Amino acid sequence: MSTDSINHVKPPKGKPKWLRVKLPTGKKYTQLRGLVDKYDLHTICTSGSCPNMGECWGEGTATFMILGNVCTRSCGFCGVKTGRPETVDWSEPEKVARSIKIMSIKHAVITSVDRDDLKDMGSIIWAETVKAIRRMNPTTTLETLIPDFQGIERHLDRIIEVSPEVVSHNMETVKRLTREVRIQAKYERSLEVLRYLRENGINRTKSGIMLGLGELEEEVIQTMEDLRNAKVDVVTIGQYLQPTKKHLPVQQFILPEQFKKYEEIGLKMGFRHVESGALVRSSYKAHKHIN
């Protein structure tokens, strides 16, 4: 398959029309925004300026980031600061659980920075956060979007033991570009993490990739095949957007028709859910992925 077969356009000076979003509105959004501001709650929806915030909040879904906002890794695509993280806040599990209760969240997505500086890679706080949310919000369903924990099984086992409805770990990009895009990560290690989770009791696994970094169509399809071979149930596919001038530049803006094509291919492969579109992010329509 040739490079020409990829349905994309080179980045113009401005974003194409399909990447422009309306400001979030609606009664539910306005209510939740007020609570976030009033109680100084921290969601990655607001801090990351997610384009789907209004839609997700309207459906009772929100994403929370734990273990601070400084990452030990320096991925070329990510806007999170890199450096020496702060000391672990052991009261954080209760704080997150309380935020979810105040916001009346039906489905919560929990994610975190990488904490390679910690012996447990942050897995203990991860498990304690899930437990706290369960205690305070027994009807709230959960997705944990976890780092790779360097593939160490005893850390992954802590996630398996608390049994979130969905466990997600993102591949982010195709194999050829992994070293450039995810500098300290490994393509095969991420696949093994997903396979290990599925084979050791997690009922629903999920992963996500970004497009527009110079990947070829056949590489995207191969990544999807690799995920299915690892028994992954859900895949999200979205457009990469450059956070700052210091980050990797956008190589292509993928056309809506191409995203639709990947959706159709993924469903034929046997994924239970395929969310594929320019504005799709990891937690997009997350509440549907438990089914």
ROTORKOL-163138 format. One line per 4 residues: their letters; for each residue z negated, x, y of C-alpha. Coordinates in pm, whole numbers. Example, Ala and Ser with C-alpha at 12.3 -4.5 7.8 and 13.67 -1.06 7.14 Angstrom:
# residues 2
AS> -780/1230/-450; -714/1367/-106
END
This chain:
# residues 291
MSTD> 0/0/0; 101/151/332; -102/179/651; 145/-61/810
SINH> 25/-339/582; -303/-365/771; -305/-661/1005; -454/-516/1322
VKPP> -387/-429/1681; -483/-109/1862; -773/-147/2103; -657/-262/2449
KGKP> -864/-200/2761; -1032/-537/2723; -1151/-721/2414; -902/-962/2257
KWLR> -961/-1331/2313; -1104/-1391/1966; -1396/-1157/2045; -1503/-1347/2353
VKLP> -1798/-1578/2299; -1955/-1855/2499; -2312/-1819/2617; -2554/-1981/2371
TGKK> -2662/-2333/2461; -2833/-2629/2304; -3180/-2780/2292; -3299/-2575/1992
YTQL> -3174/-2249/2144; -3335/-2322/2480; -3664/-2409/2310; -3670/-2090/2100
RGLV> -3565/-1873/2394; -3859/-2010/2589; -4100/-1928/2305; -3960/-1574/2269
DKYD> -4010/-1510/2639; -4350/-1678/2661; -4507/-1494/2369; -4307/-1170/2406
LHTI> -4167/-1203/2054; -3927/-936/1932; -3616/-1047/1747; -3311/-833/1682
CTSG> -3111/-1142/1784; -3213/-1084/2146; -3251/-705/2148; -2912/-665/1980
SCPN> -2743/-932/2194; -2598/-1091/1882; -2297/-1313/1955; -2416/-1567/1699
MGEC> -2769/-1606/1836; -2720/-1961/1962; -2563/-2080/1637; -2825/-1914/1414
WGEG> -3121/-2030/1620; -2979/-2380/1622; -2993/-2368/1242; -3348/-2233/1235
TATF> -3258/-1873/1142; -3371/-1557/1321; -3378/-1183/1246; -3679/-954/1302
MILG> -3686/-573/1295; -3994/-392/1166; -4118/-31/1164; -4037/37/1527
NVCT> -3716/84/1720; -3658/457/1662; -3463/561/1351; -3476/888/1161
RSCG> -3100/870/1098; -2815/911/1344; -2536/683/1223; -2222/700/1434
FCGV> -2195/322/1473; -2553/216/1545; -2707/154/1885; -3067/207/1767
KTGR> -3229/521/1911; -3261/829/1688; -3563/1057/1700; -3926/1084/1596
PETV> -4052/733/1520; -4384/597/1637; -4691/571/1416; -4678/279/1173
DWSE> -4836/-36/1312; -5027/-180/1017; -5083/-506/1204; -4707/-562/1226
PEKV> -4678/-782/913; -4917/-1037/1068; -4739/-1018/1405; -4400/-1090/1247
ARSI> -4544/-1373/1038; -4703/-1524/1350; -4374/-1500/1542; -4197/-1687/1264
KIMS> -4466/-1957/1272; -4451/-1995/1652; -4070/-2025/1639; -4080/-2263/1338
IKHA> -3819/-2050/1163; -3681/-2202/843; -3505/-1887/719; -3605/-1540/838
VITS> -3409/-1218/801; -3618/-901/813; -3459/-561/876; -3581/-218/982
VDRD> -3491/128/1098; -3481/407/839; -3819/579/806; -3739/896/612
DLKD> -4041/1051/785; -4280/845/570; -4371/924/209; -4309/563/112
MGSI> -4001/533/341; -4173/229/495; -4162/27/173; -4533/-60/184
IWAE> -4503/-223/529; -4190/-399/400; -4382/-552/110; -4683/-640/326
TVKA> -4456/-813/579; -4305/-1035/311; -4654/-1120/181; -4781/-1205/531
IRRM> -4483/-1430/600; -4537/-1609/268; -4905/-1669/349; -4847/-1801/700
NPTT> -4510/-1972/644; -4499/-2092/282; -4182/-2299/330; -3982/-2027/510
TLET> -3718/-1858/296; -3652/-1487/333; -3377/-1229/335; -3473/-861/350
LIPD> -3199/-635/487; -3337/-305/363; -3252/63/411; -3165/266/100
FQGI> -3516/421/69; -3317/729/-43; -3254/544/-367; -3610/605/-490
ERHL> -3688/336/-744; -4064/305/-687; -3994/210/-324; -3728/-41/-426
DRII> -3973/-182/-683; -4205/-287/-398; -3929/-511/-264; -3855/-648/-609
EVSP> -4223/-729/-666; -4249/-953/-357; -3923/-1127/-458; -3743/-1235/-138
EVVS> -3481/-1504/-191; -3209/-1256/-84; -3213/-877/-69; -2940/-716/136
HNME> -2832/-356/186; -2522/-278/389; -2245/-43/281; -2123/-55/645
TVKR> -1786/109/574; -1544/230/306; -1608/536/91; -1375/773/281
LTRE> -1546/706/614; -1907/700/494; -1989/1061/582; -1864/1013/938
VRIQ> -2004/664/996; -2334/688/803; -2413/1056/831; -2726/1069/615
AKYE> -2623/794/373; -2421/809/53; -2169/551/-64; -2256/576/-433
RSLE> -2629/573/-361; -2597/246/-170; -2405/93/-460; -2673/209/-702
VLRY> -2945/55/-483; -2766/-281/-494; -2706/-253/-868; -3070/-161/-935
LREN> -3198/-457/-734; -2975/-702/-920; -3055/-563/-1263; -3430/-563/-1202
GINR> -3501/-919/-1102; -3354/-990/-759; -3174/-1322/-784; -2936/-1282/-490
TKSG> -2801/-953/-349; -2586/-907/-44; -2401/-639/151; -2195/-604/467
IMLG> -1911/-389/600; -1760/-337/945; -1387/-309/1012; -1200/-131/1288
LGEL> -1312/226/1219; -981/341/1074; -1010/204/721; -704/91/524
EEEV> -665/-250/363; -671/-107/12; -996/75/94; -1160/-248/208
IQTM> -1050/-422/-110; -1178/-130/-319; -1516/-152/-147; -1530/-523/-224
EDLR> -1445/-449/-588; -1718/-185/-601; -1968/-440/-468; -1867/-695/-728
NAKV> -1900/-432/-1000; -2254/-376/-873; -2311/-753/-921; -2345/-824/-549
DVVT> -2332/-1198/-473; -2264/-1214/-99; -2053/-1000/134; -2020/-1013/512
IGQY> -1721/-858/691; -1708/-821/1070; -1549/-628/1354; -1707/-300/1463
LQPT> -1779/-282/1836; -1874/45/2004; -2235/23/2137; -2196/309/2389
KKHL> -1945/580/2478; -2147/823/2263; -2073/623/1949; -1763/615/1732
PVQQ> -1469/454/1912; -1301/136/1788; -978/232/1611; -846/-121/1557
FILP> -921/-480/1647; -865/-670/1325; -672/-995/1360; -829/-1326/1250
EQFK> -560/-1369/982; -667/-1044/818; -1031/-1150/809; -919/-1474/645
KYEE> -722/-1276/389; -1031/-1073/296; -1230/-1395/262; -976/-1535/18
IGLK> -963/-1210/-179; -1343/-1194/-198; -1378/-1550/-324; -1117/-1481/-593
MGFR> -1319/-1173/-697; -1616/-1400/-763; -1848/-1353/-464; -2064/-1664/-413
HVES> -2026/-1634/-36; -1785/-1438/182; -1843/-1442/558; -1539/-1273/711
GALV> -1456/-1285/1080; -1453/-1076/1395; -1795/-1196/1513; -1962/-1200/1171
RSSY> -2280/-993/1151; -2513/-926/858; -2731/-1231/912; -2451/-1473/999
KAHK> -2505/-1804/814; -2782/-1626/625; -2962/-1952/544; -2669/-2057/325
HIN> -2679/-1744/113; -2987/-1844/-82; -2780/-2110/-262
END
